[in-house]
Amino acid sequence: MTDQEKLSEVQGYLLSEFPGSKIEVKYEPRERIHVYNILHEGKSHRAILTEAFLSVCEASQIPATLEEFTLAEHLREMGATAVVVTTEGLKLEGE
């Protein structure tokens, strides 16, 4: 599986949870993170996925893992506060 397939799975999960949203993705090489800015119904949400998380998951496992971590629910609750996806689960940016 290529990294692009994994990133596509993340994008697909976010689009299914936030239909009609605009999603911008950027990679921060120094921090080794992928930042997803989600604009949905006038609200902004931010998910940060670590390279470590992406490296341990198969592409096909990513949607189920994000669902198990309740990423979408956390994004909705936290508003503009970034939610970080790690190998251990979720945390808020800065924790």
C-alpha positions as CSV (number, residue, x, y, z in Angstrom):
1,M,0.0,0.0,0.0
2,T,1.3,3.4,-0.8
3,D,1.0,6.4,1.4
4,Q,-1.3,8.0,-1.1
5,E,-3.8,5.2,-0.6
6,K,-3.7,5.7,3.1
7,L,-4.2,9.5,2.7
8,S,-7.1,8.7,0.3
9,E,-8.7,6.5,3.0
10,V,-8.4,9.3,5.6
11,Q,-10.0,11.8,3.1
12,G,-12.8,9.3,2.3
13,Y,-13.5,8.8,6.0
14,L,-13.7,12.6,6.6
15,L,-15.9,13.2,3.6
16,S,-18.3,10.5,4.7
17,E,-18.5,12.1,8.2
18,F,-18.7,15.6,6.9
19,P,-20.6,15.4,3.6
20,G,-20.3,18.4,1.3
21,S,-17.3,19.7,3.2
22,K,-14.2,21.3,1.8
23,I,-11.0,19.6,3.0
24,E,-7.5,21.1,2.6
25,V,-4.6,18.8,3.3
26,K,-1.0,19.8,3.9
27,Y,2.1,17.9,5.0
28,E,4.5,19.3,7.6
29,P,7.7,17.4,7.0
30,R,9.6,18.7,10.1
31,E,6.8,17.5,12.4
32,R,6.0,14.5,10.2
33,I,2.3,15.2,10.3
34,H,-0.6,15.5,7.8
35,V,-2.9,18.4,8.7
36,Y,-6.6,18.2,7.5
37,N,-8.5,21.4,7.6
38,I,-12.2,20.7,7.3
39,L,-14.7,23.4,6.4
40,H,-18.2,22.2,7.0
41,E,-21.4,24.1,7.3
42,G,-19.6,27.3,8.3
43,K,-17.5,25.6,10.9
44,S,-13.8,24.8,10.8
45,H,-12.3,21.5,12.2
46,R,-8.7,20.3,12.2
47,A,-7.4,16.8,12.3
48,I,-3.7,16.0,12.5
49,L,-2.5,12.6,11.6
50,T,1.0,11.5,12.6
51,E,3.3,9.6,10.3
52,A,3.6,7.0,13.1
53,F,-0.1,6.3,13.0
54,L,-0.2,6.1,9.2
55,S,2.9,3.8,9.1
56,V,1.3,1.2,11.5
57,C,-2.1,1.0,9.7
58,E,-3.0,-0.7,6.5
59,A,-4.9,1.5,4.2
60,S,-8.0,-0.7,4.5
61,Q,-7.9,-0.4,8.3
62,I,-7.8,3.4,8.5
63,P,-11.5,4.2,8.3
64,A,-12.4,1.6,10.9
65,T,-9.6,2.7,13.2
66,L,-10.7,6.4,12.9
67,E,-14.3,5.3,13.6
68,E,-13.1,3.3,16.7
69,F,-11.2,6.4,17.9
70,T,-14.4,8.4,17.4
71,L,-12.4,11.1,15.4
72,A,-15.5,12.7,13.8
73,E,-17.3,13.1,17.1
74,H,-14.2,14.7,18.7
75,L,-13.8,17.0,15.8
76,R,-17.4,18.1,16.1
77,E,-17.1,18.7,19.8
78,M,-13.7,20.5,19.7
79,G,-14.6,22.9,16.9
80,A,-11.4,24.7,15.7
81,T,-9.2,22.9,18.3
82,A,-7.0,20.4,16.5
83,V,-7.4,16.7,17.3
84,V,-4.3,14.6,16.8
85,V,-4.4,11.0,15.7
86,T,-1.6,8.9,17.2
87,T,-0.9,5.2,17.4
88,E,-2.3,5.2,20.9
89,G,-5.5,7.1,20.0
90,L,-6.6,10.8,20.0
91,K,-5.2,13.8,21.9
92,L,-5.7,17.5,21.6
93,E,-3.0,19.6,20.0
94,G,-0.5,20.8,22.5
95,E,-1.1,17.9,25.0
